Amino acid sequence: MWCSEFMSHFCYGIMAQAIRSEVDKQLIERCSRIILNLARYNSTTVNTFQEGGLVTIAQMLLRWCDKDSEIFNTLCTLIWVFAHCPKKRKIIHNYMTNTEAIYMVRETKSLLPARKR
């Protein structure tokens, strides 16, 4: 079980440090898929959910929402998987209602119409 905790912590760290280059985009895509795959199974989901990771997920959603990339969809699916647990859902809700998260959601909403054009 500690391997899944290490992998998710490592992937959150890589995603937090990544920029917008093509190589970093590919790293973020793979890291988000690793975390998502670990989160899908009861034996590893406990180790993949990290409150500090919510900040990274929110930042990645904001950064990649208007780009042609699977990152946005993968991270939305990850939040959806986490939200199936009432305890995690409450933590996600509490984070998403703080001032920083509300700002990121507003910015993301403003960028999404640009993507449709």
ROKOLDO-420983 format. One line per field, with one value per residue (C-alpha): x, y, z; residue number from 1; residue in one letter. Coordinates in Angstrom, 2 decimals. Each point is the difference from the previous one (the first is absolute). Example, Ala and Ser with C-alpha at 12.3 -4.5 7.8 and 13.67 -1.06 7.14 Angstrom:
xx: 12.30,1.37
yy: -4.50,3.44
zz: 7.80,-0.66
k: 1,2
r: a,s
// end
This chain:
xx: 0.00,2.83,0.96,-3.29,0.51,3.52,-1.13,-2.88,2.14,2.71,-2.52,-1.62,3.50,0.89,-3.27,0.47,3.46,-0.88,-0.31,-1.73,2.62,-0.89,2.13,-1.67,-3.40,0.77,1.27,-3.19,-2.15,1.77,0.13,-3.70,-0.82,2.15,-1.80,-3.38,0.79,1.14,-3.12,-2.35,0.82,-1.11,3.36,1.93,-2.50,0.70,3.64,-0.63,-2.28,2.08,-1.46,3.09,-0.58,-3.27,1.97,2.06,-3.10,-1.73,3.08,0.28,-3.71,0.46,3.19,-1.29,-3.74,0.36,2.59,-0.58,1.10,-1.35,1.34,-3.18,-2.26,2.25,0.14,-3.77,-0.46,2.44,-2.03,-3.15,1.57,1.14,-3.44,-1.63,1.30,-2.04,3.08,2.03,-3.03,-0.19,3.73,-0.35,-3.03,1.82,2.98,-2.13,-1.80,3.13,0.96,2.95,-2.03,-2.94,2.40,1.39,-3.51,-0.97,3.16,-0.62,-3.58,1.23,2.49,-2.42,-2.00,3.27,0.57,-3.31,0.90
yy: 0.00,2.42,-0.17,1.60,2.75,0.66,-0.03,2.39,2.35,-0.12,0.67,2.93,1.47,-0.41,1.61,2.93,0.75,-0.44,2.88,0.17,-1.59,-3.05,-2.26,1.30,-0.43,-3.66,-0.38,1.53,-2.24,-3.11,1.03,0.86,-3.38,-1.82,1.73,-0.68,-3.69,-0.31,1.85,-2.44,-2.90,-0.20,-1.32,2.99,2.89,0.81,0.64,2.05,2.63,2.80,3.30,1.82,-1.68,1.91,3.21,-1.63,-1.41,3.41,1.72,-2.58,0.36,3.75,-0.29,-2.61,0.74,1.95,-2.27,-2.99,-2.59,-2.97,1.45,1.92,-3.04,-2.34,2.32,0.58,-3.77,-0.28,2.45,-1.92,-3.27,1.58,1.54,-3.43,-0.20,2.25,0.91,1.01,1.79,2.18,0.81,0.88,2.17,1.81,0.67,1.12,2.57,1.80,3.31,-1.35,-2.82,2.28,2.30,-2.96,-1.21,3.48,0.22,-3.46,0.94,3.13,-2.04,-2.73,2.14,0.86,-3.71,-0.37,2.68
zz: 0.00,0.67,-3.69,-1.02,2.57,-1.28,-3.64,0.54,2.12,-2.67,-2.80,1.83,0.46,-3.67,-1.06,2.39,-1.41,-3.67,-2.42,-3.38,-2.22,-2.10,2.19,3.15,-1.61,-0.59,3.57,1.39,-2.23,1.22,3.64,0.05,-1.57,2.55,2.87,-1.65,-0.46,3.61,1.20,-1.74,2.34,3.63,1.15,-1.38,-0.06,3.66,-0.83,-3.13,1.51,1.51,1.11,-1.28,-3.33,-0.38,-0.44,-2.74,-1.69,0.09,-1.44,-2.78,-0.82,-0.31,-2.04,-2.47,-0.31,-3.23,-1.63,-2.26,2.53,1.92,3.26,0.78,-0.56,1.97,3.01,-0.05,-0.02,2.90,2.08,-0.93,1.18,3.27,0.56,0.23,3.57,2.35,2.07,-3.06,-1.47,3.12,-0.19,-3.70,0.75,2.81,-2.26,-2.94,2.13,1.17,-1.61,-2.01,-1.53,-0.83,-1.88,-1.98,-0.89,-1.23,-2.10,-1.42,-0.94,-1.76,-2.06,-1.04,-2.47,-1.72,-0.56,-1.84,-2.58
k: 1,2,3,4,5,6,7,8,9,10,11,12,13,14,15,16,17,18,19,20,21,22,23,24,25,26,27,28,29,30,31,32,33,34,35,36,37,38,39,40,41,42,43,44,45,46,47,48,49,50,51,52,53,54,55,56,57,58,59,60,61,62,63,64,65,66,67,68,69,70,71,72,73,74,75,76,77,78,79,80,81,82,83,84,85,86,87,88,89,90,91,92,93,94,95,96,97,98,99,100,101,102,103,104,105,106,107,108,109,110,111,112,113,114,115,116,117
r: m,w,c,s,e,f,m,s,h,f,c,y,g,i,m,a,q,a,i,r,s,e,v,d,k,q,l,i,e,r,c,s,r,i,i,l,n,l,a,r,y,n,s,t,t,v,n,t,f,q,e,g,g,l,v,t,i,a,q,m,l,l,r,w,c,d,k,d,s,e,i,f,n,t,l,c,t,l,i,w,v,f,a,h,c,p,k,k,r,k,i,i,h,n,y,m,t,n,t,e,a,i,y,m,v,r,e,t,k,s,l,l,p,a,r,k,r
// end
